[in-house]
Amino acid sequence: MNKTAYARILTGLLVIVIVMACNMPSTQIPQPETETPVPAASPTETATSAPTATEFVATNTPTPEFAPFCEPDAMSNQIPECQLPIAEQSSVFCTNKVPYNLVLINPGSTYEVLSDGFKCSDEGMKDDKQMITCTGQMASTFEIRVCDPACAIPAVQAEITQCPQNYFYHTQLGCCAQGPQPQPVGQNCVVLSLETRSCVVDCSVYTKKTACDNHSNACKWDPTNKVCQLRK
């Protein structure tokens, strides 16, 4: 056998071996599949389902509390007897060069001074009338208001002001009533316009404005002539 033939045979065997190696089946190692275990429900556990929209959920609703009901004749007994108070000026005088106005009013009436620089005070009873004296600047007008307190019914303080249907809470009686709700009743008042008199005071002795102003109830300063004059 010559060398050429030997080389051909060797080459052919090598090709056969390569072909057989390529066609051999590959061996693969199977990979185990992993799964997440699902826990089994305990026989003592029960599933709780949320209530549906049609299910009614019971709640504890407190029982409403109402104010007491008014007595049948309570409404008529609360009608106030309102009258215009009697208020009149009795006299005008001076004491220690200070002007005063004496006013007589009904017993139990209230009064209020409406003008700045004036004040009034109680002076007791005379002829079944209450006396008040008012004072302020000489020769000056002022006003006081006198009211009858019987026309104002005080409101009752209550913890419960709720009433059932077709009732209203009566603030003056403190109970639930039926019928038309009464309108608030105002006080009957009168206003007196009064004027103080000029007392005998020698204002000319006060040559300075500050001294004149210290006696302003009787005197007033004239800025043009720079003199202190008696109020008239």
ZATORNU-866950 format. One record per residue (C-alpha): y, z, x; residue in three letters. Coordinates in steps of 0.25 Angstrom, whole numbers, plus 5000, padded with zeros to 4 digits. Last residue first. Layout:
// residues N
YZXALA;...
***
This chain:
// residues 232
552153204694LYS;551653244707ARG;552653324715LEU;553253254727GLN;553053264742CYS;554153184750VAL;554053064759LYS;554952984751ASN;554052854751THR;552752934754PRO;552953024742ASP;551853134743TRP;551253194731LYS;551253334726CYS;550453424716ALA;548953394718ASN;549453334732SER;549753464738HIS;549153444751ASN;549653304750ASP;551153354751CYS;550853434763ALA;550253314770THR;551353224765LYS;552453314772LYS;553653384765THR;552853474756TYR;553953554750VAL;554353444740SER;553053464733CYS;553653584725ASP;552553604715VAL;552653634700VAL;551353574695CYS;551253434690SER;550153414679ARG;548753354680THR;548353234671GLU;547153214663LEU;546253104659SER;545053154651LEU;543753074651VAL;542753104639VAL;541253104640CYS;540053084631ASN;538753074640GLN;537852954640GLY;536552944632VAL;535452854638PRO;534952764628GLN;533752804620PRO;532452734621GLN;532052674607PRO;530752734601GLY;529652814608GLN;529752934617ALA;529052984630CYS;529553114636CYS;530653164646GLY;531653194635LEU;532853134642GLN;532053024649THR;531352974637HIS;530152894642TYR;529852774633PHE;528752754624TYR;528152624618ASN;527052624629GLN;526752754636PRO;527752834643CYS;528052864658GLN;529052964663THR;528153064669ILE;528753164679GLU;529953204670ALA;531353244672GLN;532053244658VAL;533453174657ALA;534653254653PRO;535253214640ILE;536753184642ALA;537553194629CYS;537653344630ALA;538353334643PRO;539753304636ASP;540653244646CYS;542053274652VAL;542653174661ARG;543953204669ILE;545153124673GLU;546353134682PHE;547853114681THR;548853164691SER;550153244690ALA;549653354699MET;548353324708GLN;547053394704GLY;546553494694THR;545653504682CYS;545253634674THR;544053644665ILE;543953724652MET;542653724644GLN;542953744629LYS;542553844619ASP;543953904618ASP;544053914634LYS;542853904643MET;542853914658GLY;543753844669GLU;542853734674ASP;543353644685SER;544053514687CYS;544453434699LYS;545353324703PHE;545653244715GLY;544753124711ASP;544753094696SER;543553094687LEU;543353244685VAL;542053274678GLU;541753354666TYR;540553414659THR;540453474645SER;539753604642GLY;540853664634PRO;541753554629ASN;543053524637ILE;544453584640LEU;545253534651VAL;546353614659LEU;547153524669ASN;547653594681TYR;548853564691PRO;548953654704VAL;550353714707LYS;549653854707ASN;549153824693THR;549653704685CYS;549353664671PHE;548853564661VAL;548153614648SER;546953584639SER;546453444642GLN;545353404633GLU;543853374634ALA;542953384621ILE;541653314624PRO;541253194617LEU;540053224609GLN;538553194611CYS;537453264604GLU;536253224612PRO;535053164605ILE;533853234612GLN;533353304599ASN;533153164592SER;532153124604MET;531353244604ALA;531053244589ASP;529653174591PRO;529353244604GLU;529353154616CYS;527953114623PHE;527653164636PRO;527753074648ALA;526552984651PHE;525452984661GLU;524652854664PRO;523152874666THR;522852844681PRO;522052714683THR;520852724692ASN;520352584695THR;519152504690ALA;518852374697VAL;518552274687PHE;517652154691GLU;518152014688THR;518751984702ALA;517452024708THR;517152154714PRO;516752154729ALA;515252164731SER;514652284738THR;513252254744ALA;512252364744THR;511652434756GLU;510452514756THR;509452404758PRO;510152364771SER;510552224772ALA;509952144783ALA;510752114795PRO;510851964798VAL;510451934812PRO;511251834820THR;510351724825GLU;509951684839THR;509051564841GLU;508151574853PRO;508251464863GLN;507051364865PRO;506751334879ILE;506751184881GLN;505651104888THR;506050964892SER;505050854888PRO;504650764900MET;505150624899ASN;506150634911CYS;504950694920ALA;504050574916MET;505150474920VAL;505350534933ILE;503850544937VAL;503650394933ILE;504850354941VAL;504250424953LEU;502950364952LEU;503550224951GLY;504350254964THR;503150294971LEU;502350174967ILE;503450084971ARG;503550154985ALA;502050134987TYR;502149984984ALA;503249964994THR;502550045005LYS;501349965006ASN;500050005000MET;
***
